[in-house]
Amino acid sequence: MIRFEEVGKVYPDGTTAVDGLSFDVAEGELVTLVGPSGCGKTTTMTMVNRLIEPTSGRILVEGEDISRVDPVRLRRRIGYVIQQVGLFPHRTVLDNTATVPTLLGWKKRRARARAAELLDLVGLDPKTFGDRYPEQLSGGQRQRVGVARALAADPPVLLMDEPFGAVDPVVRERLQNEFLNLQATVRKTVLLVTHDIEEAVRMGDRIAVYGHGHIEQFDTPSAVLGTPATDYVARFVGADRGLKRLSVTEIEEDGLEQPPIARMDEPAGAAAARLRAAGARWAVVLNAGGELHGWVSAESLAPAGDRDTVGDRARRMEAWVPLGAPLKQAFSEMLQHDAGWVAVVDGARFVGVLTPAKLHEALRRSVDAEARGVARDQVDFDSVADA
């Protein structure tokens, strides 16, 4: 969708902003450009919509050399979201959102209908917010309007320059989540500039880590964190890159432990005897359909009356995560609930538990698989979980 071929930018004073950039961005891919201030990442992005003209090389969008395209026409087919949003203060939210369709000659009714649709998509009820002015919105709401406006004409490409940097951390995380959910629906080709490696890792399908004017590594988040290509990348992502990698390593079913199981309708005394015989201190409690109900300790099952069932003694399961969630989420659940393990479910179906040892093993396996270019299930090593 976007191709850079030996692209360079040298300013009249001799400053080289970018030098010999060559990389591709696939259709529907979200690529984050990350690096320190002045490294050339924003220059790279703004050359795509010709706000800055390259001095060498060429850039292609949908196979077309953009230097041969009228810049105004080019910009109207590329969405652009900036940190300070840039809404027109004298226009309503609905009219702000309809800006590009209006410039493209859409009839007013169609443009406003499209704007209302996009506002609803980003979580702003057009009946509530459509007639408001930007000053009547919070920072997070203005940022949502900015995203809606960029998407209004259904552009194939979206450029985002520090789009979540002007809001507080809580709102920022929520906006990131909302945009990722939106991207799963609209599947735009996105270049997102950030200076925050954690945001780059969380948002990007691939990451371009910039040195001064060039890319030090262009790879998946897990590869950048697990196998930095240069000492510069290793320093930039930080010594805690193993912890950061938790956020991009998914929980897989074959990396889980299978604990003792008790059924809700099972007599409590029988379950207690079974756990004692197995030397187990606790069991996961499932209903007849194999769905997670809770957990129960062997101690709480005895003594039991003749009519007592496991369901009568079971406790609610506080620490659980869905299959495919990042390891970071499981680790957070363990810490939040002071738990030695978390249950993992696929929908409502119980699939196993993740312990700290298994979490560590999954992280090591992911790093080794990335380094060797093989699937995670092909990596074998001794683990404390096997001791």
C-alpha positions as CSV (number, residue, x, y, z in Angstrom):
1,M,0.0,0.0,0.0
2,I,2.8,2.4,0.9
3,R,6.4,2.0,-0.4
4,F,9.5,4.0,0.4
5,E,12.3,3.7,-2.2
6,E,15.6,5.2,-1.1
7,V,13.8,8.3,0.2
8,G,15.8,11.1,1.6
9,K,15.2,14.7,2.9
10,V,17.9,17.3,3.2
11,Y,17.0,20.8,4.2
12,P,18.5,23.9,2.6
13,D,20.9,24.4,5.6
14,G,22.4,21.0,4.9
15,T,20.5,19.2,7.7
16,T,19.7,15.6,6.8
17,A,16.4,14.6,8.2
18,V,16.1,11.2,6.7
19,D,18.5,9.3,4.5
20,G,17.9,6.4,2.2
21,L,14.7,5.0,3.7
22,S,13.3,1.9,2.0
23,F,10.4,-0.1,3.5
24,D,6.9,-1.3,2.7
25,V,3.7,-1.0,4.6
26,A,1.1,-3.6,3.7
27,E,-2.5,-2.9,3.1
28,G,-4.4,-2.9,6.4
29,E,-1.2,-2.8,8.4
30,L,-0.6,-0.5,11.3
31,V,3.1,0.5,11.5
32,T,4.5,2.6,14.3
33,L,7.4,4.9,13.8
34,V,9.2,5.4,17.1
35,G,12.3,7.2,18.2
36,P,13.7,10.2,20.0
37,S,12.8,13.8,19.0
38,G,14.5,14.9,15.8
39,C,15.2,11.4,14.5
40,G,13.1,11.9,11.3
41,K,10.0,9.9,12.0
42,T,7.5,12.8,11.6
43,T,9.3,14.0,8.5
44,T,8.9,10.4,7.1
45,M,5.2,10.5,7.8
46,T,4.5,13.9,6.4
47,M,6.3,13.1,3.2
48,V,3.5,10.6,2.5
49,N,0.9,13.4,2.1
50,R,3.5,15.9,0.7
51,L,3.4,18.4,3.5
52,I,7.1,17.9,3.2
53,E,8.6,17.1,-0.2
54,P,11.5,14.5,-0.3
55,T,14.7,15.5,-2.0
56,S,15.5,12.0,-3.2
57,G,13.9,8.7,-3.9
58,R,10.2,8.2,-4.3
59,I,7.1,7.2,-2.4
60,L,4.3,5.1,-3.8
61,V,0.8,4.9,-2.4
62,E,-1.4,2.2,-4.0
63,G,1.3,1.7,-6.6
64,E,1.2,5.4,-7.7
65,D,4.2,7.7,-7.4
66,I,2.8,10.5,-5.3
67,S,5.2,13.1,-6.8
68,R,3.0,12.9,-9.9
69,V,-0.3,13.5,-8.0
70,D,-1.8,16.9,-7.2
71,P,-0.9,17.4,-3.5
72,V,-4.4,18.7,-2.7
73,R,-6.1,15.7,-4.3
74,L,-3.6,13.4,-2.6
75,R,-4.3,14.9,0.9
76,R,-8.0,14.5,0.5
77,R,-7.6,10.8,0.1
78,I,-5.3,10.4,3.1
79,G,-6.6,10.7,6.6
80,Y,-4.5,12.9,9.0
81,V,-4.7,12.9,12.8
82,I,-2.4,15.2,14.9
83,Q,-1.8,15.5,18.6
84,Q,-3.6,18.8,19.1
85,V,-6.5,17.6,16.8
86,G,-6.8,20.9,14.9
87,L,-10.6,21.1,15.0
88,F,-12.2,24.3,13.7
89,P,-13.4,26.1,16.8
90,H,-16.3,27.9,15.0
91,R,-17.8,24.8,13.5
92,T,-19.9,22.1,15.2
93,V,-18.6,18.6,15.9
94,L,-20.8,17.3,13.1
95,D,-19.6,19.9,10.6
96,N,-15.9,19.4,11.7
97,T,-16.3,15.7,11.0
98,A,-17.9,16.3,7.6
99,T,-15.0,18.6,6.4
100,V,-13.3,16.4,3.9
101,P,-16.5,14.9,2.3
102,T,-17.7,18.5,1.9
103,L,-14.5,19.5,0.2
104,L,-14.8,16.5,-2.1
105,G,-18.2,17.8,-3.3
106,W,-20.5,15.5,-1.4
107,K,-24.0,16.9,-0.9
108,K,-24.6,18.3,2.5
109,R,-27.1,15.6,3.6
110,R,-24.7,12.8,2.6
111,A,-21.7,14.4,4.2
112,R,-23.5,15.0,7.5
113,A,-25.0,11.4,7.5
114,R,-21.4,10.1,7.0
115,A,-20.2,12.3,9.8
116,A,-22.9,11.1,12.2
117,E,-22.1,7.5,11.3
118,L,-18.4,8.0,12.1
119,L,-19.1,9.9,15.4
120,D,-21.2,6.9,16.5
121,L,-18.4,4.5,15.5
122,V,-15.9,6.4,17.7
123,G,-18.3,6.3,20.6
124,L,-19.8,9.8,20.4
125,D,-23.6,9.9,20.0
126,P,-24.2,12.4,17.2
127,K,-27.5,13.4,18.7
128,T,-25.7,14.4,21.9
129,F,-22.4,15.7,20.6
130,G,-23.1,16.7,16.9
131,D,-24.3,20.2,17.7
132,R,-21.6,21.0,20.3
133,Y,-18.5,23.0,19.6
134,P,-14.9,21.8,20.2
135,E,-14.5,23.9,23.4
136,Q,-17.4,22.0,24.9
137,L,-15.6,18.7,24.6
138,S,-13.0,17.0,26.8
139,G,-9.5,16.4,25.4
140,G,-10.3,12.7,24.8
141,Q,-13.6,13.6,23.1
142,R,-11.8,16.1,20.8
143,Q,-9.3,13.4,19.9
144,R,-12.1,11.0,18.9
145,V,-13.6,13.7,16.7
146,G,-10.2,14.1,15.0
147,V,-10.1,10.3,14.3
148,A,-13.7,10.4,13.0
149,R,-12.9,13.4,10.7
150,A,-9.8,11.6,9.3
151,L,-12.0,8.6,8.5
152,A,-15.0,10.5,7.1
153,A,-14.1,10.2,3.4
154,D,-13.1,6.5,3.8
155,P,-9.4,7.0,3.0
156,P,-7.2,4.0,2.3
157,V,-4.3,5.5,4.3
158,L,-4.3,7.1,7.8
159,L,-1.4,9.2,9.1
160,M,-1.3,9.7,12.9
161,D,1.2,12.1,14.5
162,E,1.4,11.5,18.3
163,P,-2.4,11.2,18.3
164,F,-2.8,10.2,22.0
165,G,-0.1,12.4,23.5
166,A,-2.2,15.3,24.7
167,V,-4.4,13.5,27.2
168,D,-3.8,12.0,30.6
169,P,-2.6,8.3,30.9
170,V,-5.9,6.8,31.8
171,V,-7.7,8.5,28.8
172,R,-4.7,7.7,26.6
173,E,-5.0,3.9,27.3
174,R,-8.7,4.0,26.7
175,L,-8.3,5.8,23.4
176,Q,-5.6,3.4,22.3
177,N,-7.9,0.5,23.1
178,E,-10.8,2.1,21.2
179,F,-8.6,2.8,18.2
180,L,-7.4,-0.8,18.1
181,N,-11.0,-2.0,18.2
182,L,-11.9,0.5,15.5
183,Q,-8.9,-0.6,13.4
184,A,-10.0,-4.2,13.6
185,T,-13.2,-3.1,11.9
186,V,-12.1,-0.6,9.3
187,R,-8.6,-2.1,8.6
188,K,-6.9,1.1,7.3
189,T,-3.2,1.3,6.4
190,V,-1.8,3.3,9.2
191,L,1.5,5.1,9.9
192,L,1.5,6.2,13.6
193,V,4.3,8.4,15.0
194,T,5.2,8.1,18.6
195,H,8.2,8.7,20.9
196,D,6.8,6.1,23.4
197,I,8.1,2.6,22.9
198,E,5.3,1.1,25.0
199,E,2.7,2.8,22.8
200,A,4.6,1.6,19.7
201,V,4.7,-2.0,20.9
202,R,1.0,-1.9,21.9
203,M,-0.3,-0.4,18.7
204,G,1.9,-1.6,15.9
205,D,1.7,-4.7,13.7
206,R,5.3,-3.7,13.0
207,I,7.6,-1.1,14.4
208,A,10.2,1.1,12.7
209,V,12.8,2.1,15.4
210,Y,14.6,5.2,14.2
211,G,18.2,6.3,14.8
212,H,19.1,9.7,13.4
213,G,17.5,9.8,10.0
214,H,17.4,6.1,9.3
215,I,15.7,3.0,10.6
216,E,17.7,0.8,13.0
217,Q,15.2,-2.0,13.0
218,F,11.9,-2.7,11.2
219,D,10.1,-5.7,12.6
220,T,7.3,-7.1,14.7
221,P,7.0,-5.8,18.3
222,S,7.9,-9.2,19.7
223,A,11.1,-9.3,17.6
224,V,12.1,-5.8,18.5
225,L,11.7,-6.6,22.2
226,G,13.1,-10.1,22.1
227,T,16.0,-9.8,19.6
228,P,17.0,-6.1,19.2
229,A,19.0,-5.8,15.9
230,T,21.6,-3.3,17.3
231,D,22.9,-2.0,20.6
232,Y,21.1,1.2,19.9
233,V,17.7,-0.6,19.7
234,A,18.5,-2.5,22.8
235,R,19.2,0.7,24.7
236,F,16.1,2.4,23.2
237,V,13.6,-0.3,24.2
238,G,15.2,-0.5,27.6
239,A,16.6,-3.1,30.0
240,D,13.0,-4.0,31.0
241,R,12.2,-5.1,27.4
242,G,11.3,-8.5,28.8
243,L,8.5,-7.0,30.8
244,K,7.4,-5.0,27.8
245,R,7.3,-8.2,25.8
246,L,4.6,-9.5,28.2
247,S,2.2,-7.2,26.4
248,V,2.8,-8.7,23.0
249,T,3.0,-12.4,23.9
250,E,-0.4,-14.2,23.8
251,I,-1.5,-16.9,26.1
252,E,-1.7,-20.3,24.3
253,E,-3.6,-23.3,25.3
254,D,-0.6,-25.7,25.1
255,G,1.3,-23.5,27.6
256,L,-1.2,-24.0,30.4
257,E,-1.3,-26.4,33.4
258,Q,-4.3,-28.7,33.9
259,P,-5.3,-28.7,37.6
260,P,-7.7,-31.0,39.4
261,I,-11.3,-30.5,38.4
262,A,-14.4,-30.8,40.5
263,R,-18.0,-30.6,39.2
264,M,-20.6,-28.4,40.9
265,D,-23.0,-31.3,41.4
266,E,-20.4,-33.7,42.8
267,P,-20.8,-34.7,46.4
268,A,-18.5,-32.6,48.5
269,G,-17.2,-35.6,50.6
270,A,-16.4,-37.5,47.4
271,A,-14.5,-34.6,46.0
272,A,-12.6,-34.1,49.2
273,A,-11.5,-37.7,49.2
274,R,-10.4,-37.6,45.6
275,L,-8.3,-34.5,46.2
276,R,-6.7,-36.0,49.3
277,A,-5.8,-39.1,47.4
278,A,-4.2,-37.0,44.7
279,G,-2.4,-34.8,47.2
280,A,-4.1,-31.7,45.8
281,R,-4.9,-28.7,47.9
282,W,-7.5,-27.2,45.5
283,A,-9.6,-27.8,42.4
284,V,-11.2,-25.7,39.7
285,V,-15.0,-26.0,39.8
286,L,-16.9,-26.4,36.5
287,N,-20.5,-26.8,35.7
288,A,-22.0,-29.7,33.7
289,G,-21.1,-27.9,30.4
290,G,-17.4,-27.5,31.3
291,E,-17.8,-23.8,32.0
292,L,-15.8,-22.1,34.7
293,H,-17.8,-21.6,38.0
294,G,-15.1,-21.0,40.6
295,W,-12.6,-22.9,42.7
296,V,-12.6,-24.9,45.9
297,S,-10.0,-25.8,48.5
298,A,-9.7,-29.4,49.8
299,E,-10.0,-28.0,53.3
300,S,-13.3,-26.3,52.6
301,L,-14.8,-29.6,51.3
302,A,-14.5,-31.4,54.6
303,P,-16.3,-32.1,56.8
304,A,-19.3,-32.4,54.5
305,G,-22.9,-33.3,55.0
306,D,-24.5,-36.1,53.0
307,R,-26.3,-33.6,50.7
308,D,-23.5,-31.0,50.4
309,T,-22.2,-30.6,46.9
310,V,-19.0,-29.0,45.6
311,G,-21.1,-26.1,44.3
312,D,-22.2,-25.3,47.9
313,R,-18.6,-24.9,48.9
314,A,-17.1,-23.2,45.8
315,R,-15.7,-19.7,45.8
316,R,-15.9,-17.2,43.0
317,M,-13.0,-17.1,40.6
318,E,-11.6,-13.6,40.7
319,A,-8.4,-14.1,38.7
320,W,-9.2,-15.2,35.1
321,V,-8.3,-14.1,31.6
322,P,-9.4,-15.1,28.1
323,L,-7.4,-17.4,25.9
324,G,-5.2,-15.2,23.6
325,A,-4.9,-12.4,26.0
326,P,-1.4,-11.0,26.5
327,L,0.7,-12.4,29.3
328,K,0.8,-8.9,30.8
329,Q,-2.9,-9.1,31.5
330,A,-2.5,-12.4,33.3
331,F,0.4,-11.1,35.4
332,S,-1.7,-8.0,36.3
333,E,-4.6,-10.3,37.4
334,M,-2.2,-12.3,39.6
335,L,-0.9,-9.1,41.3
336,Q,-4.3,-7.5,41.7
337,H,-5.8,-10.5,43.4
338,D,-2.7,-11.8,45.1
339,A,-3.2,-15.1,43.3
340,G,-0.7,-17.8,42.6
341,W,-2.4,-18.6,39.3
342,V,-5.1,-17.4,36.9
343,A,-7.8,-19.4,35.2
344,V,-7.9,-19.2,31.4
345,V,-11.2,-19.5,29.5
346,D,-12.1,-19.7,25.8
347,G,-15.5,-18.0,25.9
348,A,-17.0,-19.6,28.9
349,R,-15.1,-22.9,28.5
350,F,-12.3,-23.5,30.9
351,V,-9.0,-24.5,29.2
352,G,-6.4,-24.4,32.0
353,V,-4.5,-22.3,34.5
354,L,-1.5,-20.1,34.0
355,T,1.1,-20.1,36.9
356,P,4.1,-17.8,37.3
357,A,6.4,-20.6,36.1
358,K,4.3,-21.2,33.0
359,L,4.2,-17.5,32.3
360,H,7.9,-17.3,32.5
361,E,8.2,-20.3,30.3
362,A,5.8,-18.8,27.7
363,L,7.9,-15.6,27.6
364,R,11.2,-17.5,27.1
365,R,9.6,-19.8,24.5
366,S,8.3,-16.7,22.6
367,V,11.8,-15.0,22.6
368,D,13.5,-18.2,21.5
369,A,11.0,-18.9,18.7
370,E,11.4,-15.4,17.4
371,A,15.2,-15.6,17.4
372,R,15.1,-19.0,15.6
373,G,12.3,-18.2,13.2
374,V,10.1,-21.2,14.3
375,A,6.7,-21.6,15.9
376,R,6.6,-21.4,19.7
377,D,5.5,-25.1,20.0
378,Q,8.8,-26.1,18.3
379,V,10.9,-24.6,21.1
380,D,11.9,-27.1,23.8
381,F,13.9,-26.4,27.0
382,D,14.1,-27.3,30.6
383,S,11.8,-25.2,32.8
384,V,11.3,-24.6,36.5
385,A,7.7,-25.7,35.8
386,D,9.0,-29.2,35.1
387,A,11.2,-29.4,38.2
